[in-house]
Amino acid sequence: MKKVLVLVIAVMFTFAFGCATKDYVKQQTDPLADRIGKLESKVNNLDSKVNAIDKKAGECCTTADDATKRAEAAAQKADDAAKRAEAAAEKAGKAFELQQKK
């Protein structure tokens, strides 16, 4: 009988002092929830900034690719013009030689 009484008293003490109230739990978790909320907002801001930078980088790559294509086309035109000038110089040289022989 004494064992049962001691067991009942031990169980009563456990439940009387071992339970946390809702207010206590709320008081302990509210600061953490605030900090987590602030961190989430910072992460969201960083995500939007990273997306903006990524978009600008993509635009820069497109612009650079376009500039490269234009430069290659200009180089090709210059090469063609140089070949035509060389051919014209060669013709002029031959014409000069023919004039000298007369």
N, CA, C and O atoms as a Tinker XYZ file with bonds, in Angstrom:
   408  protein
     1  N      0.819000   -1.175000    0.000000    73     2
     2  CA     0.000000    0.000000    0.000000    64     1     3
     3  C      0.874000    1.254000    0.000000    63     2     4     5
     4  O      0.571000    2.223000   -0.696000    81     3
     5  N      1.958000    1.237000    0.781000    73     3     6
     6  CA     2.851000    2.385000    0.825000    64     5     7
     7  C      3.506000    2.607000   -0.543000    63     6     8     9
     8  O      3.716000    3.747000   -0.958000    81     7
     9  N      3.820000    1.535000   -1.226000    73     7    10
    10  CA     4.442000    1.650000   -2.532000    64     9    11
    11  C      3.507000    2.338000   -3.519000    63    10    12    13
    12  O      3.941000    3.171000   -4.315000    81    11
    13  N      2.249000    1.996000   -3.467000    73    11    14
    14  CA     1.259000    2.593000   -4.364000    64    13    15
    15  C      1.114000    4.078000   -4.054000    63    14    16    17
    16  O      1.040000    4.901000   -4.966000    81    15
    17  N      1.073000    4.419000   -2.778000    73    15    18
    18  CA     0.936000    5.810000   -2.362000    64    17    19
    19  C      2.152000    6.627000   -2.807000    63    18    20    21
    20  O      2.004000    7.749000   -3.290000    81    19
    21  N      3.329000    6.075000   -2.648000    73    19    22
    22  CA     4.555000    6.769000   -3.080000    64    21    23
    23  C      4.540000    6.935000   -4.605000    63    22    24    25
    24  O      4.936000    7.983000   -5.115000    81    23
    25  N      4.103000    5.944000   -5.309000    73    23    26
    26  CA     4.021000    6.011000   -6.767000    64    25    27
    27  C      3.020000    7.081000   -7.213000    63    26    28    29
    28  O      3.298000    7.844000   -8.138000    81    27
    29  N      1.881000    7.135000   -6.571000    73    27    30
    30  CA     0.857000    8.136000   -6.914000    64    29    31
    31  C      1.390000    9.541000   -6.642000    63    30    32    33
    32  O      1.191000   10.439000   -7.461000    81    31
    33  N      2.052000    9.746000   -5.526000    73    31    34
    34  CA     2.614000   11.063000   -5.197000    64    33    35
    35  C      3.705000   11.443000   -6.206000    63    34    36    37
    36  O      3.778000   12.598000   -6.624000    81    35
    37  N      4.544000   10.495000   -6.597000    73    35    38
    38  CA     5.594000   10.765000   -7.573000    64    37    39
    39  C      5.000000   11.163000   -8.921000    63    38    40    41
    40  O      5.495000   12.082000   -9.573000    81    39
    41  N      3.950000   10.480000   -9.333000    73    39    42
    42  CA     3.280000   10.808000  -10.596000    64    41    43
    43  C      2.644000   12.183000  -10.509000    63    42    44    45
    44  O      2.708000   12.943000  -11.475000    81    43
    45  N      2.036000   12.528000   -9.389000    73    43    46
    46  CA     1.410000   13.845000   -9.210000    64    45    47
    47  C      2.457000   14.957000   -9.296000    63    46    48    49
    48  O      2.229000   15.973000   -9.952000    81    47
    49  N      3.582000   14.773000   -8.646000    73    47    50
    50  CA     4.643000   15.788000   -8.713000    64    49    51
    51  C      5.172000   15.936000  -10.150000    63    50    52    53
    52  O      5.465000   17.044000  -10.601000    81    51
    53  N      5.287000   14.835000  -10.840000    73    51    54
    54  CA     5.786000   14.885000  -12.213000    64    53    55
    55  C      4.844000   15.709000  -13.093000    63    54    56    57
    56  O      5.287000   16.576000  -13.846000    81    55
    57  N      3.552000   15.433000  -12.992000    73    55    58
    58  CA     2.601000   16.164000  -13.825000    64    57    59
    59  C      2.363000   17.584000  -13.334000    63    58    60    61
    60  O      2.031000   18.460000  -14.133000    81    59
    61  N      2.522000   17.828000  -12.060000    73    59    62
    62  CA     2.283000   19.166000  -11.515000    64    61    63
    63  C      3.381000   20.147000  -11.928000    63    62    64    65
    64  O      3.089000   21.308000  -12.213000    81    63
    65  N      4.603000   19.712000  -11.964000    73    63    66
    66  CA     5.710000   20.624000  -12.258000    64    65    67
    67  C      6.358000   20.399000  -13.633000    63    66    68    69
    68  O      7.146000   21.234000  -14.077000    81    67
    69  N      6.055000   19.334000  -14.286000    73    67    70
    70  CA     6.715000   19.013000  -15.537000    64    69    71
    71  C      6.026000   19.578000  -16.767000    63    70    72    73
    72  O      6.618000   19.544000  -17.846000    81    71
    73  N      4.837000   20.083000  -16.669000    73    71    74
    74  CA     4.104000   20.572000  -17.833000    64    73    75
    75  C      4.366000   22.055000  -18.042000    63    74    76    77
    76  O      4.414000   22.832000  -17.088000    81    75
    77  N      4.532000   22.432000  -19.285000    73    75    78
    78  CA     4.725000   23.839000  -19.627000    64    77    79
    79  C      3.384000   24.403000  -20.079000    63    78    80    81
    80  O      2.607000   23.736000  -20.763000    81    79
    81  N      3.136000   25.631000  -19.685000    73    79    82
    82  CA     1.888000   26.267000  -20.091000    64    81    83
    83  C      2.040000   26.824000  -21.509000    63    82    84    85
    84  O      3.149000   26.994000  -22.014000    81    83
    85  N      0.905000   27.098000  -22.129000    73    83    86
    86  CA     0.929000   27.657000  -23.480000    64    85    87
    87  C      1.612000   29.016000  -23.484000    63    86    88    89
    88  O      2.358000   29.335000  -24.409000    81    87
    89  N      1.365000   29.805000  -22.466000    73    87    90
    90  CA     1.990000   31.125000  -22.394000    64    89    91
    91  C      3.509000   31.026000  -22.297000    63    90    92    93
    92  O      4.223000   31.805000  -22.929000    81    91
    93  N      4.004000   30.081000  -21.516000    73    91    94
    94  CA     5.438000   29.907000  -21.369000    64    93    95
    95  C      6.074000   29.502000  -22.706000    63    94    96    97
    96  O      7.104000   30.037000  -23.115000    81    95
    97  N      5.432000   28.552000  -23.362000    73    95    98
    98  CA     5.940000   28.099000  -24.648000    64    97    99
    99  C      5.920000   29.247000  -25.647000    63    98   100   101
   100  O      6.888000   29.441000  -26.382000    81    99
   101  N      4.825000   30.015000  -25.685000    73    99   102
   102  CA     4.715000   31.158000  -26.584000    64   101   103
   103  C      5.791000   32.187000  -26.273000    63   102   104   105
   104  O      6.394000   32.753000  -27.184000    81   103
   105  N      6.030000   32.428000  -25.008000    73   103   106
   106  CA     7.041000   33.395000  -24.579000    64   105   107
   107  C      8.445000   32.943000  -25.026000    63   106   108   109
   108  O      9.282000   33.775000  -25.376000    81   107
   109  N      8.688000   31.668000  -25.013000    73   107   110
   110  CA     9.991000   31.152000  -25.392000    64   109   111
   111  C     10.175000   31.097000  -26.923000    63   110   112   113
   112  O     11.284000   31.291000  -27.422000    81   111
   113  N      9.105000   30.838000  -27.650000    73   111   114
   114  CA     9.233000   30.662000  -29.101000    64   113   115
   115  C      9.018000   31.947000  -29.903000    63   114   116   117
   116  O      9.466000   32.019000  -31.047000    81   115
   117  N      8.359000   32.952000  -29.355000    73   115   118
   118  CA     8.119000   34.195000  -30.101000    64   117   119
   119  C      9.412000   34.886000  -30.543000    63   118   120   121
   120  O      9.500000   35.306000  -31.697000    81   119
   121  N     10.413000   35.021000  -29.677000    73   119   122
   122  CA    11.650000   35.653000  -30.165000    64   121   123
   123  C     12.303000   34.864000  -31.303000    63   122   124   125
   124  O     12.867000   35.444000  -32.230000    81   123
   125  N     12.219000   33.552000  -31.219000    73   123   126
   126  CA    12.784000   32.733000  -32.294000    64   125   127
   127  C     12.006000   32.921000  -33.590000    63   126   128   129
   128  O     12.597000   33.003000  -34.667000    81   127
   129  N     10.694000   32.989000  -33.489000    73   127   130
   130  CA     9.878000   33.184000  -34.682000    64   129   131
   131  C     10.176000   34.537000  -35.321000    63   130   132   133
   132  O     10.213000   34.647000  -36.547000    81   131
   133  N     10.388000   35.562000  -34.509000    73   131   134
   134  CA    10.733000   36.883000  -35.045000    64   133   135
   135  C     12.069000   36.839000  -35.778000    63   134   136   137
   136  O     12.197000   37.370000  -36.881000    81   135
   137  N     13.049000   36.211000  -35.170000    73   135   138
   138  CA    14.374000   36.121000  -35.795000    64   137   139
   139  C     14.308000   35.329000  -37.092000    63   138   140   141
   140  O     14.944000   35.699000  -38.079000    81   139
   141  N     13.554000   34.255000  -37.096000    73   139   142
   142  CA    13.408000   33.445000  -38.306000    64   141   143
   143  C     12.711000   34.258000  -39.392000    63   142   144   145
   144  O     13.091000   34.184000  -40.560000    81   143
   145  N     11.700000   35.029000  -39.018000    73   143   146
   146  CA    11.002000   35.872000  -39.990000    64   145   147
   147  C     11.921000   36.903000  -40.612000    63   146   148   149
   148  O     11.867000   37.140000  -41.819000    81   147
   149  N     12.770000   37.523000  -39.792000    73   147   150
   150  CA    13.722000   38.504000  -40.317000    64   149   151
   151  C     14.715000   37.837000  -41.273000    63   150   152   153
   152  O     15.033000   38.382000  -42.330000    81   151
   153  N     15.197000   36.662000  -40.893000    73   151   154
   154  CA    16.135000   35.945000  -41.762000    64   153   155
   155  C     15.478000   35.553000  -43.088000    63   154   156   157
   156  O     16.105000   35.641000  -44.144000    81   155
   157  N     14.219000   35.122000  -43.030000    73   155   158
   158  CA    13.517000   34.765000  -44.262000    64   157   159
   159  C     13.347000   35.970000  -45.172000    63   158   160   161
   160  O     13.480000   35.848000  -46.389000    81   159
   161  N     13.056000   37.130000  -44.599000    73   159   162
   162  CA    12.909000   38.327000  -45.435000    64   161   163
   163  C     14.247000   38.714000  -46.060000    63   162   164   165
   164  O     14.287000   39.144000  -47.213000    81   163
   165  N     15.343000   38.568000  -45.311000    73   163   166
   166  CA    16.666000   38.846000  -45.879000    64   165   167
   167  C     16.977000   37.885000  -47.020000    63   166   168   169
   168  O     17.514000   38.296000  -48.049000    81   167
   169  N     16.649000   36.630000  -46.849000    73   167   170
   170  CA    16.889000   35.629000  -47.891000    64   169   171
   171  C     16.064000   35.964000  -49.130000    63   170   172   173
   172  O     16.560000   35.862000  -50.252000    81   171
   173  N     14.821000   36.360000  -48.935000    73   171   174
   174  CA    13.974000   36.717000  -50.076000    64   173   175
   175  C     14.537000   37.928000  -50.816000    63   174   176   177
   176  O     14.526000   37.969000  -52.046000    81   175
   177  N     15.031000   38.915000  -50.063000    73   175   178
   178  CA    15.637000   40.087000  -50.694000    64   177   179
   179  C     16.875000   39.688000  -51.491000    63   178   180   181
   180  O     17.083000   40.163000  -52.607000    81   179
   181  N     17.688000   38.822000  -50.915000    73   179   182
   182  CA    18.887000   38.363000  -51.615000    64   181   183
   183  C     18.518000   37.586000  -52.870000    63   182   184   185
   184  O     19.176000   37.727000  -53.900000    81   183
   185  N     17.474000   36.771000  -52.795000    73   183   186
   186  CA    17.036000   36.015000  -53.963000    64   185   187
   187  C     16.626000   36.949000  -55.096000    63   186   188   189
   188  O     16.972000   36.722000  -56.255000    81   187
   189  N     15.888000   37.998000  -54.754000    73   187   190
   190  CA    15.455000   38.924000  -55.807000    64   189   191
   191  C     16.654000   39.666000  -56.394000    63   190   192   193
   192  O     16.688000   39.924000  -57.597000    81   191
   193  N     17.640000   40.013000  -55.557000    73   191   194
   194  CA    18.839000   40.682000  -56.065000    64   193   195
   195  C     19.642000   39.747000  -56.957000    63   194   196   197
   196  O     20.150000   40.165000  -57.998000    81   195
   197  N     19.759000   38.497000  -56.561000    73   195   198
   198  CA    20.494000   37.515000  -57.364000    64   197   199
   199  C     19.789000   37.324000  -58.711000    63   198   200   201
   200  O     20.451000   37.216000  -59.743000    81   199
   201  N     18.469000   37.281000  -58.708000    73   199   202
   202  CA    17.731000   37.127000  -59.960000    64   201   203
   203  C     17.956000   38.327000  -60.869000    63   202   204   205
   204  O     18.108000   38.166000  -62.080000    81   203
   205  N     17.979000   39.534000  -60.296000    73   203   206
   206  CA    18.220000   40.737000  -61.095000    64   205   207
   207  C     19.625000   40.714000  -61.688000    63   206   208   209
   208  O     19.811000   41.049000  -62.858000    81   207
   209  N     20.604000   40.325000  -60.896000    73   207   210
   210  CA    21.987000   40.245000  -61.387000    64   209   211
   211  C     22.105000   39.183000  -62.475000    63   210   212   213
   212  O     22.792000   39.387000  -63.476000    81   211
   213  N     21.447000   38.071000  -62.282000    73   211   214
   214  CA    21.472000   37.004000  -63.277000    64   213   215
   215  C     20.865000   37.473000  -64.597000    63   214   216   217
   216  O     21.376000   37.154000  -65.670000    81   215
   217  N     19.778000   38.227000  -64.511000    73   215   218
   218  CA    19.132000   38.761000  -65.709000    64   217   219
   219  C     20.062000   39.736000  -66.433000    63   218   220   221
   220  O     20.194000   39.686000  -67.656000    81   219
   221  N     20.708000   40.624000  -65.664000    73   219   222
   222  CA    21.639000   41.577000  -66.274000    64   221   223
   223  C     22.821000   40.853000  -66.909000    63   222   224   225
   224  O     23.279000   41.242000  -67.983000    81   223
   225  N     23.313000   39.818000  -66.265000    73   223   226
   226  CA    24.433000   39.052000  -66.822000    64   225   227
   227  C     24.026000   38.397000  -68.133000    63   226   228   229
   228  O     24.810000   38.364000  -69.081000    81   227
   229  N     22.824000   37.884000  -68.192000    73   227   230
   230  CA    22.328000   37.289000  -69.432000    64   229   231
   231  C     22.226000   38.324000  -70.541000    63   230   232   233
   232  O     22.571000   38.046000  -71.690000    81   231
   233  N     21.751000   39.524000  -70.195000    73   231   234
   234  CA    21.660000   40.592000  -71.185000    64   233   235
   235  C     23.046000   40.999000  -71.678000    63   234   236   237
   236  O     23.241000   41.250000  -72.868000    81   235
   237  N     23.998000   41.063000  -70.765000    73   235   238
   238  CA    25.368000   41.418000  -71.146000    64   237   239
   239  C     25.964000   40.367000  -72.079000    63   238   240   241
   240  O     26.651000   40.705000  -73.043000    81   239
   241  N     25.702000   39.107000  -71.794000    73   239   242
   242  CA    26.220000   38.036000  -72.657000    64   241   243
   243  C     25.620000   38.142000  -74.057000    63   242   244   245
   244  O     26.321000   37.968000  -75.054000    81   243
   245  N     24.326000   38.428000  -74.127000    73   243   246
   246  CA    23.672000   38.581000  -75.421000    64   245   247
   247  C     24.266000   39.752000  -76.181000    63   246   248   249
   248  O     24.529000   39.656000  -77.380000    81   247
   249  N     24.477000   40.865000  -75.476000    73   247   250
   250  CA    25.067000   42.047000  -76.108000    64   249   251
   251  C     26.483000   41.748000  -76.596000    63   250   252   253
   252  O     26.860000   42.150000  -77.697000    81   251
   253  N     27.248000   41.057000  -75.795000    73   251   254
   254  CA    28.621000   40.706000  -76.178000    64   253   255
   255  C     28.623000   39.774000  -77.387000    63   254   256   257
   256  O     29.451000   39.928000  -78.285000    81   255
   257  N     27.718000   38.824000  -77.416000    73   255   258
   258  CA    27.637000   37.912000  -78.563000    64   257   259
   259  C     27.286000   38.677000  -79.843000    63   258   260   261
   260  O     27.859000   38.427000  -80.904000    81   259
   261  N     26.335000   39.612000  -79.727000    73   259   262
   262  CA    25.963000   40.424000  -80.888000    64   261   263
   263  C     27.152000   41.259000  -81.371000    63   262   264   265
   264  O     27.399000   41.359000  -82.573000    81   263
   265  N     27.880000   41.852000  -80.435000    73   263   266
   266  CA    29.046000   42.664000  -80.795000    64   265   267
   267  C     30.114000   41.799000  -81.468000    63   266   268   269
   268  O     30.761000   42.239000  -82.419000    81   267
   269  N     30.295000   40.598000  -80.988000    73   267   270
   270  CA    31.267000   39.683000  -81.590000    64   269   271
   271  C     30.875000   39.360000  -83.029000    63   270   272   273
   272  O     31.726000   39.342000  -83.919000    81   271
   273  N     29.600000   39.107000  -83.253000    73   271   274
   274  CA    29.131000   38.796000  -84.613000    64   273   275
   275  C     29.332000   39.997000  -85.538000    63   274   276   277
   276  O     29.750000   39.838000  -86.685000    81   275
   277  N     29.035000   41.195000  -85.039000    73   275   278
   278  CA    29.230000   42.393000  -85.863000    64   277   279
   279  C     30.712000   42.601000  -86.170000    63   278   280   281
   280  O     31.070000   42.978000  -87.286000    81   279
   281  N     31.569000   42.356000  -85.184000    73   279   282
   282  CA    33.014000   42.512000  -85.390000    64   281   283
   283  C     33.525000   41.502000  -86.409000    63   282   284   285
   284  O     34.358000   41.839000  -87.250000    81   283
   285  N     33.039000   40.273000  -86.343000    73   283   286
   286  CA    33.455000   39.256000  -87.297000    64   285   287
   287  C     32.999000   39.623000  -88.710000    63   286   288   289
   288  O     33.737000   39.421000  -89.674000    81   287
   289  N     31.772000   40.165000  -88.832000    73   287   290
   290  CA    31.275000   40.580000  -90.143000    64   289   291
   291  C     32.111000   41.738000  -90.677000    63   290   292   293
   292  O     32.432000   41.771000  -91.865000    81   291
   293  N     32.468000   42.689000  -89.813000    73   291   294
   294  CA    33.296000   43.823000  -90.245000    64   293   295
   295  C     34.685000   43.344000  -90.666000    63   294   296   297
   296  O     35.243000   43.844000  -91.643000    81   295
   297  N     35.236000   42.394000  -89.948000    73   295   298
   298  CA    36.547000   41.854000  -90.303000    64   297   299
   299  C     36.487000   41.155000  -91.653000    63   298   300   301
   300  O     37.411000   41.267000  -92.459000    81   299
   301  N     35.404000   40.436000  -91.896000    73   299   302
   302  CA    35.239000   39.752000  -93.185000    64   301   303
   303  C     35.141000   40.775000  -94.315000    63   302   304   305
   304  O     35.736000   40.594000  -95.377000    81   303
   305  N     34.379000   41.863000  -94.078000    73   303   306
   306  CA    34.272000   42.918000  -95.101000    64   305   307
   307  C     35.633000   43.560000  -95.350000    63   306   308   309
   308  O     35.983000   43.828000  -96.500000    81   307
   309  N     36.389000   43.804000  -94.316000    73   307   310
   310  CA    37.719000   44.404000  -94.463000    64   309   311
   311  C     38.643000   43.468000  -95.232000    63   310   312   313
   312  O     39.425000   43.913000  -96.072000    81   311
   313  N     38.555000   42.183000  -94.945000    73   311   314
   314  CA    39.374000   41.204000  -95.654000    64   313   315
   315  C     39.012000   41.171000  -97.140000    63   314   316   317
   316  O     39.888000   41.124000  -98.003000    81   315
   317  N     37.695000   41.197000  -97.425000    73   315   318
   318  CA    37.257000   41.225000  -98.827000    64   317   319
   319  C     37.744000   42.495000  -99.523000    63   318   320   321
   320  O     38.194000   42.442000 -100.667000    81   319
   321  N     37.658000   43.627000  -98.842000    73   319   322
   322  CA    38.122000   44.894000  -99.424000    64   321   323
   323  C     39.625000   44.853000  -99.675000    63   322   324   325
   324  O     40.102000   45.361000 -100.690000    81   323
   325  N     40.364000   44.255000  -98.760000    73   323   326
   326  CA    41.814000   44.148000  -98.939000    64   325   327
   327  C     42.141000   43.288000 -100.150000    63   326   328   329
   328  O     43.059000   43.601000 -100.908000    81   327
   329  N     41.393000   42.205000 -100.334000    73   327   330
   330  CA    41.620000   41.331000 -101.496000    64   329   331
   331  C     41.307000   42.074000 -102.791000    63   330   332   333
   332  O     42.036000   41.952000 -103.776000    81   331
   333  N     40.214000   42.849000 -102.785000    73   331   334
   334  CA    39.883000   43.624000 -103.981000    64   333   335
   335  C     40.945000   44.686000 -104.251000    63   334   336   337
   336  O     41.303000   44.926000 -105.404000    81   335
   337  N     41.449000   45.320000 -103.198000    73   335   338
   338  CA    42.492000   46.335000 -103.367000    64   337   339
   339  C     43.766000   45.705000 -103.904000    63   338   340   341
   340  O     44.446000   46.284000 -104.751000    81   339
   341  N     44.084000   44.526000 -103.412000    73   339   342
   342  CA    45.277000   43.826000 -103.886000    64   341   343
   343  C     45.136000   43.467000 -105.368000    63   342   344   345
   344  O     46.078000   43.609000 -106.146000    81   343
   345  N     43.955000   43.004000 -105.737000    73   343   346
   346  CA    43.718000   42.656000 -107.143000    64   345   347
   347  C     43.800000   43.912000 -108.014000    63   346   348   349
   348  O     44.348000   43.873000 -109.116000    81   347
   349  N     43.257000   45.017000 -107.521000    73   347   350
   350  CA    43.309000   46.264000 -108.288000    64   349   351
   351  C     44.748000   46.758000 -108.406000    63   350   352   353
   352  O     45.144000   47.270000 -109.453000    81   351
   353  N     45.520000   46.609000 -107.352000    73   351   354
   354  CA    46.925000   47.026000 -107.402000    64   353   355
   355  C     47.693000   46.174000 -108.394000    63   354   356   357
   356  O     48.558000   46.669000 -109.115000    81   355
   357  N     47.375000   44.906000 -108.425000    73   355   358
   358  CA    48.041000   44.006000 -109.356000    64   357   359
   359  C     47.707000   44.398000 -110.802000    63   358   360   361
   360  O     48.581000   44.406000 -111.670000    81   359
   361  N     46.443000   44.720000 -111.045000    73   359   362
   362  CA    46.041000   45.165000 -112.382000    64   361   363
   363  C     46.739000   46.466000 -112.749000    63   362   364   365
   364  O     47.213000   46.637000 -113.873000    81   363
   365  N     46.796000   47.380000 -111.785000    73   363   366
   366  CA    47.456000   48.669000 -112.033000    64   365   367
   367  C     48.939000   48.457000 -112.342000    63   366   368   369
   368  O     49.497000   49.121000 -113.216000    81   367
   369  N     49.563000   47.542000 -111.630000    73   367   370
   370  CA    50.973000   47.230000 -111.862000    64   369   371
   371  C     51.186000   46.678000 -113.258000    63   370   372   373
   372  O     52.140000   47.061000 -113.935000    81   371
   373  N     50.319000   45.790000 -113.695000    73   371   374
   374  CA    50.419000   45.215000 -115.035000    64   373   375
   375  C     50.187000   46.300000 -116.090000    63   374   376   377
   376  O     50.874000   46.350000 -117.110000    81   375
   377  N     49.211000   47.159000 -115.825000    73   375   378
   378  CA    48.940000   48.245000 -116.781000    64   377   379
   379  C     50.139000   49.186000 -116.860000    63   378   380   381
   380  O     50.468000   49.679000 -117.939000    81   379
   381  N     50.782000   49.433000 -115.749000    73   379   382
   382  CA    51.958000   50.307000 -115.736000    64   381   383
   383  C     53.091000   49.691000 -116.532000    63   382   384   385
   384  O     53.782000   50.378000 -117.284000    81   383
   385  N     53.278000   48.389000 -116.361000    73   383   386
   386  CA    54.333000   47.671000 -117.110000    64   385   387
   387  C     54.067000   47.739000 -118.616000    63   386   388   389
   388  O     54.985000   47.948000 -119.409000    81   387
   389  N     52.804000   47.561000 -118.995000    73   387   390
   390  CA    52.455000   47.634000 -120.400000    64   389   391
   391  C     52.702000   49.047000 -120.945000    63   390   392   393
   392  O     53.145000   49.203000 -122.083000    81   391
   393  N     52.422000   50.054000 -120.154000    73   391   394
   394  CA    52.671000   51.452000 -120.579000    64   393   395
   395  C     54.164000   51.688000 -120.748000    63   394   396   397
   396  O     54.586000   52.407000 -121.654000    81   395
   397  N     54.959000   51.085000 -119.879000    73   395   398
   398  CA    56.405000   51.284000 -119.956000    64   397   399
   399  C     56.996000   50.655000 -121.204000    63   398   400   401
   400  O     57.961000   51.171000 -121.767000    81   399
   401  N     56.417000   49.537000 -121.638000    73   399   402
   402  CA    56.921000   48.824000 -122.800000    64   401   403
   403  C     56.608000   49.569000 -124.100000    63   402   404   405
   404  O     57.316000   49.368000 -125.087000    81   403
   405  N     55.628000   50.380000 -124.143000    73   403   406
   406  CA    55.254000   51.084000 -125.360000    64   405   407
   407  C     56.155000   52.178000 -125.670000    63   406   408
   408  O     55.968000   52.867000 -126.672000    81   407
